[in-house]
Structure formats: C-alpha cells, structure tokens
Amino acid sequence: MKKRRRKRKKNWKRIIGVLMLLVIMAGCTYGVSVYQSMTGAVDNMYEETEKTDMREEEISLEELEPFSVLLLGVDERQGDTGRSDSIMVLAVNPENESIEIVSIPRDTRTEIAGKGITTKMNHAYAYGGVETATDTVEQFLDIPIDYFVQINMESFKGIVDALGGVTVMNYEEFTHGGTHFAEGEIELNGKEALAFSRMRYEDVRGDFGRQTRQREVLEAIIEKGASFSTLTKYQDILDTLGENIKTNLTFDQMLDIQKKYRSAAQSIEQIEMESTSEKIYDEGYGKELYFEIISDEERLKVQQHLKEQLELN
C-alpha cells in the first residue's frame, strides 16, 4: 500500500481559473453585444437542482456568507453515461479572505448516496447524474454543497481550438493517444489537449498526475481566454462553454461572486486527501478493483477543516 499527500498554495488567478466561469465573467466590460451573448451562454449552462437538505436556510451572497462549490470534470463520450474524472470542493470564506480546495481521488471507495452501493466515488455520476454525485460528496464530507459546476472534459478540444491553441507546462515526457508530449513548455491544439488531460496509467502519480494536467489545461484556457487577442473569438468560445458546462449558479449569482467575493482569493490552500491504495472485490463489476481508501481519521480531519471554513460549527 502507498500513501499520498500533497498540500500547497498557488497563485489565486491560476486556482480560480479552474472554475472556467471567469472566462465568461471577464467579458462583462466588452459591450452590450458580448453581455447579451454571455447571458445566452449562461442560460444554456443553467441546470436547476434540489437545494441541499443540510442547510435550514439558503445562503445569502448579498450578506457575504461562506459557501461551497463542487467542481466535476465529467468524461462523457458517445453511448456512455459518463463518470466524474475530477472531483474538487471549494469552500469560500470572504471574511477570512480565504478559499480551501479539497481534491477527492476519483477512485475513493465510498457509499453512493441513496443507492445502497459501495464503489468508487466517480461512479456516483453514472448512477444518478450531478444530483447523486453531489449527494455522495455531501455524505462523504458531511458538509452542504451549495453550488456545482460540471465541465464536460470533451469540451477541452472545442474550447482549445476556439482559442487557437494553448501553452502548458508538462512535467513528465510521455506518449498518449498517438501523440508524444515532450517535457517542458509545449503548445497544444484541441485534440492534443484532450489526450494530454486524459493520460493516467503511464503516470507514476496515477490519478493525481492526471488531475495536475487537467488543471494545467484549464488554467491555460483561462489565461488565454481572458487575453485581449481572443476578444474577436468570444462568440465561438461562449457557444462552446454554453454547450459543455452545467451549473446551478445563475448569471446574477456569478456576478455577485465576482464582485463581492474577490477578497476570498487572498489566501488559497489546496489539499489532496491522504489515501492508501487497495485491491478490493466490487460487486457491481464482479471483480477486484483498485480503490483509494480514505481513513476515518483523515476524513474527519478534512471534514472539520471544511466546517470551520464554512462556519458550520
């Protein structure tokens, strides 16, 4: 068995870039036509979901209350329901001027909420879409999930091509999907970005390595998407985003967060939960699978950390 742990702080512009919604928010100053295009794109993104049962009252962004966001990077291919490749929870506290980000390994062994099945965390999406995935994360972390942002990983290709390509830093030379990726700073088109973000088995860090590369692509998209040189391409970019992102955040809520919660980005801490790898029989698959096991002690520690950040104690 092996243990993994990573805890680090990163530049706030790069971390917030993971949300991708800042691509849309950045367009607020570029005139009426862009504003109208943005509202149309966000309308396409919006997906109403049941409010969390873990709050007696809905949070108020107007009163600057702490809130949580579930980020799901979903790999949806033709003929497949899809699974959540990346699972991250953001706990935002404007009073403390801080954001805590917890990455949950996709292979974490857990009970799927409402299904009576114990299997990998990323299977929750396949069993019941974003609501089951959200309920399962709530159950696992014992905190309310106020909002979600679901990104179709296939959209990497269309978004990157709409931007004219992106530049990323590759920390390990490898070949995947018929493409060789040299170590160092490399240029990627849409097809290459998708292959770059999907490689896992050849990486000595496994799923953690893939999550790192996915963040590299997301951050590169934000950096280029917010640059002046891409303004003429905004319609293609917004169309692609509108088709490949789902969220229960309304346009007004996005603007409130951008305007009123900027101070929370003063301190950002990212935590990947400590786990051990074990091969365990899975009834659903009828065979042994490798799981990431989060100890009760580790889970309780992270739960308490997030509850303090969200002022739930």
Disulfide bonds with the S-S distance in Angstrom:
none
